[in-house]
């Protein structure tokens, strides 16, 4: 065993959450009960925890100082009494005995870390400690990890990080190493859990992974990064199997197919056979053929609700969705979406649809168009063994078109099991016709849970790999669904718009104030904050736009442009007074009316971030108009009243519009997020931007993508694509 394991200390090793809860309970007993349940908070600093828990008490700084000092003292006592879990101790010792290097990466002070390591007899097992004050930097900067690797004398392929927070994931991701999520810490996170290379349930699993070597995990991380770049810049299509409809109550063996088949054959006779084989056996008795056809037609034409897979795939930038499913869930989303797709169930329809744009191809037909024919047994749907054998003969145009897509587009197989007869047929076609292509294809699937399933999967994965079809496995269906959703979201390159100004200026552009009225953020705070947000968004595949607002839009777009030149745009009038910035590309609007310019870039926005805003004419600022316009168009808006100015003054009015106008599927999240932000002080806002902002943007955009009520997501995408 070799390599380097970097541990986050609080959570994966030490139960800091338990210590925090014990200490804060003493604070509540000594002072007063908090208004908010602090146990739901992530591990914030003592000051942040107190401010959030007592956010509605309007406590003065003297009281807060006293409470913080008391909290810190009680926290030290609680931490002194807590012991590291036995399994964690054994894992760290076993790794040490197996010659695996280990390091600690923490935001604690070095003296505090050493004290707790010594108390728990862990010091001799950990060769490197990178604390809060350790140069050259700390997480989420990748420089901290690179420094640890240099000291340990290992490269990226031999390094992994065990963490439990979005900061940990961000650091590992930026450094290009494997991230393992310590699920046993139960820390509330979003990005880290969904993007982890693997979610661990027990500390001892780290030993197993290190013992097996790092290569497999490194390949998985590289595969997922490849997929994210692929959907952003290349042509791709989805192949959706039965697993895509399981969340809607269709497609699973036990809940869907088995109850239908048990009506015709004893359950003990169904084991060991595929669905087509069983259906073929049943229809051999012609008296039962009509009955099973009717049963399937009733089951698959019953009213069901589409799930996030259907919404995400239809609203993605894919050219084609291939599906073997017999339901109409994709069609229902197509009907409600702003992006048309031709729905093709048979060869005749395909012949008439070449060059007509996006397509939904029902590879096996469906039971909506199926009719029972006793003589030919051709139901217009492929479900029995014989129908599968004849599908290439009966549906030559569909399979010929599939060959073309395989050569010219990357295919992403989702919801397809390794024993799926359609997947076997695809491999057969590829093998027989030797389709040459430089395109890579991917199977995204849940990790097999039983030894038998793993044996079958491993064999099939190797066969797929030989045919340039790569496999990416996920620990559970939630992680798989979230990843597919993120791919779909990234493929549309969502636009995040910044609206606002950070200071009042005169006609000549001279700065009149370093802080707007009622603001707690300085001009420097706002400029740095917006620049960091813009750079982060561009790095993660979002597009950033602004109307050239001083201190807000300019730094956001400029930093995004530095990160990725394709990801940043200013919107301005051709004849406007403002001089265009050379720090990013500008889209010039011919109309002289500034309100038209505002409307144009708000139409192309998926989320609007608004702050500050001031007018030296005494009238309402353009920032408030832009926020109001966004809400009237149903766009989610994130307000930062801490910057002061007109957004602070009009916060109540804008929140009222938010309650009324935002899409119902995202309204609750948008409102609760803004209600939470308005309670933050300066330090909390800056911490929020550094730690949680990106996760919130992902949640908002994904919510719009899978919304049942409106197609504003598509409308924003289409407007952005026109301009960009």
N, C-alpha and C positions, 0 to 999 in steps of 0.2 A: 504494500500500500504506500502511495506517495502522494505528492500534491500539497495544496494549501487550502485550508478551510478558514474563512474569515467569519467570525461570529459577531452579530450585533449582541450587545450585552443584555439590555433591558427587554425582556420578553422571551427570546430564545434560550437564554441561560438563567437570568435572574427574574423572579416574579415581582417586578417593580410595580405592576398594577395592584397587586395585593397590598404592598407597602403603602402605595398612594391612598388606597381606599381606607386603610386603617388610620393613617395620619389625618385624612380629611374628615373622617368621622369624629375624631377628637376636636378638630377645628369647629365643626358644626355644633358639637356639645359645649365647647368653651365659649363660642360667640353666639351664633344663631343658625337655625337650619337654612340651607341654601334654597333658592327658588327653582333650581334646575338639578336634575339627577346627574351628579358628577361621575357616577359609575359608567355612564355612556360615553364619556369623553375619551379621546385618545390620550396618550401620555404627554400632556402639555407641561410647560414649566410651572412651578408653583404659583407665580404671579398670574399667568394666563388662566390656570385652573380656577383660582379664586375669583378673578374678574368675570369669567364666564358663568360660574356657579351662582354668583351674587349680582348678575348683570342688571337686575331690575331694582336693586337696593339703593343705587346712587351713592355709594360709599365714598367718602373723602379719601385723599391720598394717605393721610395719617393712619386712618383705620386700616386701609389696605396694606400699608407697610407693617402694621402690628400683626395683622392676620398672616401675612406672608412669613414673617419671622417665626411666628408660632408654628405655622405649617412646616417650615423647613426643620425646625427642631424636632417636631414629632415624627417627621419623615426619617430623620437619622435614627431615631429610636426604633421605629418600625422595621427599617432595613436591617438593623443590627440583629433583630430577632428572627428574620426569615432566612431559611437555609435553601440552597440550590437543590432542586429535585434530584433524587438518587439516579434516575435514568439519564439525566443530563450529565451528572458527574461521571457515570460509567461510560457514556459515549465519548466524552472528552478524554478520559483516561485511556480508553481503548484506541482511539485515534493516535494518541501520543505513543502508546506502546507499539503501534503499527508503523511508526516513523512518518506519520502525516504531520506536516507543519500546521500550527494553529495560531490565529491572531484575533485580537479584539478590536472592533471598530465601533466607537461609541461617542456620544455627545457629552458624556460625563467628564469631569475633571480627572486628570491622571491620578492624583492622590486618592480621590474617592474610589476609582476603579481598583487601584492596587489594594486598598483597604478591604473591599468586598471580596476580591479574589483571594487574599490571604485568609480572611475569616472562613472562607469555604474551601480552603486548601486546593486552590486551582492554579496558583501562581506558577508552579514548576511545569505545568502542561502547556502554558501559553507563552510562545516565544516572542511575540510582538504585540505591543499595546499602542493603539493609535487613539488618543483621547482628544478632547475638545480643543486643547491648546497645542496639539502636536502639529508641526509643519509638515507639508506645505499648505494643507487645507483639510477641511473635514467634510463629511457627507452633507449634502448629496454630491459634492464635487468628486469626480472620478480620480482626481489627483491623489486623494487619500488612499484609495485602493492601489493605484499604480505604485505609490511609495511603499506600501506594505509588500507588494509583489517583488519590488526591487530588493528590499531587505531580505526577503525569503529566498531570492534567487530562483523564482519560478515564472512561467509565462501564463498567458490568459487561458490556454487550453488545460492547465493544471490547477486552476483556481476556481473556487465557488464561494458564494456568500450566503450565509443562513441568516435571514432577517424576518421582520414581521411588520414593516411599515412601507409606505410609498417612498419615503426617503431612501430606505435600504434598496428598494427595487431600482429607483432612479440612479443611485450610485453604481450599482452593478451593471445596469443597462448601459450607462455612459462609458463605463470602463470596458465593456465588451466581455463580461464574464457571466457565468451561470448564476442565476438567482434561485434559491430554494426558500419557499415560504414556510415559516415555522407556525403551522396551523394550531399547535397546542397552546400558543400564547393568547389566542382569541382577541387579538388587537383589532379594533374596527378600522378596516382599510377597504379600498376599492381596487385601485390600479394594481397594487402589489399582488393581490390574490389572483386576479384574472390574468395577469401577464406573467406570472411566475413560470419558470421552466418546470417546476414540479411543486405540488403542495404536499408538505409532510404532515403526518398526524402524530408521529412519535419521534423523539430525538434519535433513537437508535437507527432510523432510516438513513441518517446521514452516513453512518458506517457502511451500510449496504451500497449506497451510491458511490462512495469513495472506493470501496473494495472492487466494484465493477469497473471503475475507471471513469474518467471525465469525458471521454470522446463522445459518447452517445448524447449526453446533455449539451455539449458544445454544438454538435450537429443540429440538435433540435432548436437551439437558440438561433443559429444561423438560418435554419429553414424558415422560422417565423419572421425573421427580419426580411428574408427574401420575398416571402409572401406579401408583406406590407408594402415593399417597394413595387412588387409586381402589379398589385391592384391600383396603385397610384399612377403608374406610367405605361403599363402594357395592356394589351387586349386579353380579356379573360372571360370565361363563362362558368356557370355553376352546373353541376350534375347532382340533383337532389334526390336522395333515396327515401325509403320509408321512414327513417329516423327523423326526418324533418317534420313530419306530421304527428309524431307521437304526443307532443305537448298539447295537440288539439284533440286528442282522443282517438286517433287513427294510426295504423301502421305498426303498432307493437304486436309481437307474437301473442303474449299472454292476455292482454286486454282487448285486442281487436280480432286477430285471426283465429286463435284457439277456440273462443266461444262459438264462432261460426262453423268451424270444422267439426266440433264435438257433436253438433246436431246430426252429423251424417256418419261419423265413425267413432268408435270408442277411443278415449284419450290415450290409453296405453298403446294403441296402434299407430299413433301419430309421431312417436319418438324416432328420431334418426332420419327423417325425410324432410326435404325442402317443401315449401308451399306449393310450387308447381307440380311436384311429384304427387303430393296428397290430393290436389284438385284433380289431376289426371286420373288417379285411382277412383275418386268418387264419381266422376262423369263417365267412367267406363260402364257404369250402370245407368242407362239412358233415362230410367225413371226418376233418377235423382239429379240429373243434369239441370233441368229447369229449376228445381228447388234450390240448389246451391247458387245458381246464377241470380235468382231472385233475392236470396239472402245477402249476397255480396252487393247487389244493386241497392238494396234498402240501406245497408250499413254505410256505403260510401256516398250516397246521395242525401243522407240525413244532414240537417243543418249543423255545421260546426264553425267555430271561430278560428280564423287564422292566428298564428302565433308569431313571435319576433323573427323566426327564420323567414317566413313568407314575406313579411313587410320589408325586412332588411335586403333580401335578395332582389325583390322587385324594384326597390328604390336605389339599388346599387348601380354602378356604371357598367355592369356586365352586359355583353352583347346578347347572350342566349341563356335561358334556363332550361336545361334538360331535366325531365323528371319522370320517374317510373311510377309515381303515385297515382292512384285511381280517383282521388278526390278533386274538388274544384277550389281548393283554398288559395292557390296562387292566382287563379282567375278572379277571385273576389277582391284580392288586393289590387290587381291590375285595373279592375273596374273603378276603384276608388282613388287610384293614383293619378298623378299628373303626367306619368310617363307611359305612353301606350306600348303594348306588346301584342304582336299577332299570336293568337293561340292556335296551335296546330296539333291535330290529333291523328291525322292520316296523311298518306303520301300525296293524295290529290291536293290537299290544302297546302302542302309544302311546295309543290310545283308552282302554285299561283302566288307564292310569297317571297320569291327570291328578290333581294334588293329592297325589301319593304321595311327595313329597320330591325328593331329588337324582336326576339321571338321567344315564346314559351312553347317548347316541344314536348308533348305527352308521348314519350317513347313507346309506352304500352297502351295508349289510348286511355279512356276512363269510363266509368260506369254511367256517366251522364249521357254519353253517346252510344253506349253499348246496347245491342239488341240480341235476343236469344234466337239462334238458328239451329233447330234440332238436327237438320240434315247435314249441314256442313260443319257444325260445331264452331263456326267462325262467329264469335260474339262481337267483333269489332274492338276487342280488348285482349291483351296478352296476359294470361294468368296460369294456364295449364302447361304441362311439360310439352305437349305437342304444339301448342301455340307458341311457346318459346322457340322450339326447333324450327318452326316455319316463319318466325318473325323476320329473318333476313330476306326470305323469299317474298313474303307478303308486304313487307315495308322496306323495299330496297332504297327508296329515295331518302327516307329518314336516316338509315344507316350510312348511306353514301355521304349525306350532309354531315353526319357525325365524324366520318373520316376526314372531311375537309376541315372541320373545327379542330380536330386533334392535331392536324398539321400546322394550322395557322393561329391557334389561340391556346392559351393555357387553360386547362380544365381543373376546377376545384370540386372534388367529390365530397359531398357532405351528407350524412345520414345513410351512408352505404356500409353494410356490414361486410366482413371479410368472406363470409359464406354466401353473399348475395349472388344469385345466378346471373344477374345482369352484368355484374362486375366480371364474372368469369367469362361471359360472352364477349365483353369488350377486350379482355386479354386475348381471347381466341382470335378475334378479328385482327388485333394488332400483330399477333404472332404469325398468322397466315398471310397477311397482306404486307407485313414488314413496313409499316408506315414510318417514313423517315421524317423527323422533325427536330428542330433545335429547341422547341418549346418544352418547358418543364411542366408537369402536372402533379397535382397533390391530392392525397386522401386525408381528410381531417376526421378523426374518429376518436371515440372513447377508448381508453386503455382497457384491454381485456382484464377481467377480474378473476377468472378461474384458471387453473393450470392447463386444462384442455383448450380453453379459448386462446390462451397465450401461445400454445404450440401451433394451433391453426393460424393465428395472426402472424407469428414470426415467419412461417413458411410463405404465407401470402405476401407479406411485406417485402421479402427478398425477391419474389417473382415480379412484384410491382416495380421494385427498384431497377431491375434489369431492363424494364421497358420505359424507363425515365419517368415513372410515377412514384413520387416520394410520399412518405407517410409521416404525419405529425399527430401524435397521440396526446390526449388530454385526460386529466384525472377524473373528471366528472362531466356530465352533460351541461351543467351551468357554465363551466369554464369554456367548453367547446362553443356553446351558443354565444357567449360574450365575445369570444375571439372572432367568430364569423361576423358578428355584428360590427366589431371594430374594423374588420377588413372592408365590409360594405360601406361603412361610414367614411373611411379613408379614401375609398375609390372615388367618392364624390367631392373630395377636397373641400370640406365645409369652410365657409368664410366667417371669421369673427371680426366684427367691426368695432372700432374704438371711436367714441364720440365725446368731445369735451375740450376744454382749455383749462390750463392749470393756473393761469393768472390773468389779471385785467391788463389790457394794453391799449395804447392810443393808436391813431391812424398810422403813425410811423412805425408801429410795432414795438415801441419801447415798453419794457416791463415796468409796471407801476406797483406791483405788490408781489412779495415772495410767498404769500399765503392768502387764499381767497377768504372772504368773510365766512365765519362759522366753521372754517376748516381746521383740522388737526394735523393734516399732512402738509408738509412744506413743498415748495416747487421741486426741490431736489428729490424728496420722497416719491412724488407722483411720477416724475420723469424716469427715475430708476425703476419703479414698480412697473410702469407701462412698457418700458424697454425689455424688462425681464419677461413679462407676459408675452410680448410679441415674439421674442426669440424662442421661448419655449413652445409656443404654438406652431411656429414654422418648423422647428426641429421635429415635432411630432406629426407633421403632415397636414396641418391646417393652413388656410390662407388668411392673411391679415389685411384689413383695409381701413382707411380713415379719410376724413375730409381735410386733413392737414391741420388739425387742432394743435396749438402750441402746448408743449409739455405733456400731451396725452397721445394724440394720434401720430405726431411726428416721431417720437422715440419708439413707439410700438411698431410702426411700419418700417422705420429705418433699421431697427435691430432684427426684425423678421427678414428684411432684404439681405442683411449681412449673412444670416443663417442659410437662406435659400432664395435666390433671386426670382424664382418662379412663384414665390409665396407672398408677395407684398405689393400693394398698389395704393396710391393716393387717388382720390376723386376730386377734381377741381373744375371750375369754369374756365373756358378759354380766355374770357375777357375779365376775369376777376382781379381784385386788387392784390391778392396774396401772391407772392412769388413762389413758384414751384420749387420744391426741394430736389436737390440732385442726389439725395440719399436713397431714392427708390424710384421705380417707374410710376408715372402719373397717367391716369385715364382722364383726358380732358373732355368735358361735356359741352356740346355746342351751345346749349341754352344759356342765356344770361341770368335767368331766374335761379337764385341760390337754392330755393326750396325744391326745384326740379332736380338739382344735383343731389341734394339730401335724399330725395325719394329714390333716386337711381341706386345709390350705394346701400340704402337700407333694404331695398328690394332684393339685393344680392347677398344679404346677411342671414346667417343661421342663428347667430347670437349677437346681441349688441351690448357692449360694455360702456356705461355712461358715468362720467364724473365731472365735477367742476362746472364750468360754464359761467360766463359773465358777459354782460353787455354794458359798454360805457355810454349807451344812449338811454338807459333806463327802461328799455323794453325787454321782453322775454328773449333769452339767449337761444341761439340755434341748437345748443345741446339739448335743451328741454324739448324743442320741436322735434328733434331727431328721435329722442326717446319715446315721445308720444306717437310719432309716426310708426316707429317699430312696433309698439304695442297694438296700434290699430291694424297693422298688417299681421298680427299674431306672432311676431318674433319674440322670443324670450329676451329679457333685458336684465342685466346685472348692474345694480346701482351702487356706487361708492360715495355715500354722502360725506364721508370723512374728508373728502377733498374740498368740501364747502361749496360755495357758489350756488347757482340756480338748481342744481340737482339736489342739494341739501334743502333748499327752500321749498321745492316742489315734490319732495319725496312722498309725502302723504297722498297727493293727487295721483302721482304715477303708480303708487301701490294700489290705489283704488281701481285704476284702469287695468292693472295687471290681474286683479281678482276677476275682472269682468271679460277681458278680451283674449287672454292667452288660451291656447289649445288645451282642452280639459285633460289630455293625457300627460301634459308636462306642467300644468298650472300649479299643482300642489308643490312640486319640487322647486319651481321658480320662486313662488311666493315664500316658502319656508327658507330658501337660501337667502333671499333678500332680507327677510325678517331677522335672520341670524347675523348677516353682515352689518346691519344698521346698529347692532349692539356692540360692535367691536371698537376697541380703542386703537390708537395708532400702531402699537406693537402687534396687536392681534391681526390687524389688516395686513401688515407686512408679512407676518408669519403665514397667514392664509394664502397670500399670493405665492409664497415660496413652496408651501407644502400641499395645498388642497385645490388650488385654482384649476390646474389641468384636469384633475379628476372630475370636478364639477362641470367643466366644459364638455368633457366626454359624455357625462350623464345627460346633459341637456340636449346635445346634438343627437345622441342615440335615441333619446325620448321622442324627438321630432321625427326621426327616421321610422320608428315603429308605431307612430300615432295612428289611431283608428279614425280620427275625426276629420283631419284636414290634410292637405298635401302641400302645406307651406314649405316643407323641406324640399320638395321637388321644384317648387316655384323659385326658391332661393338659388338652388343649383343651376337651373336653366338661365336665370338672370346673370349669375356669376360667369357661367360658361360663355355667354354672349360677349362679355366685356374682357375676359381674360384669355 
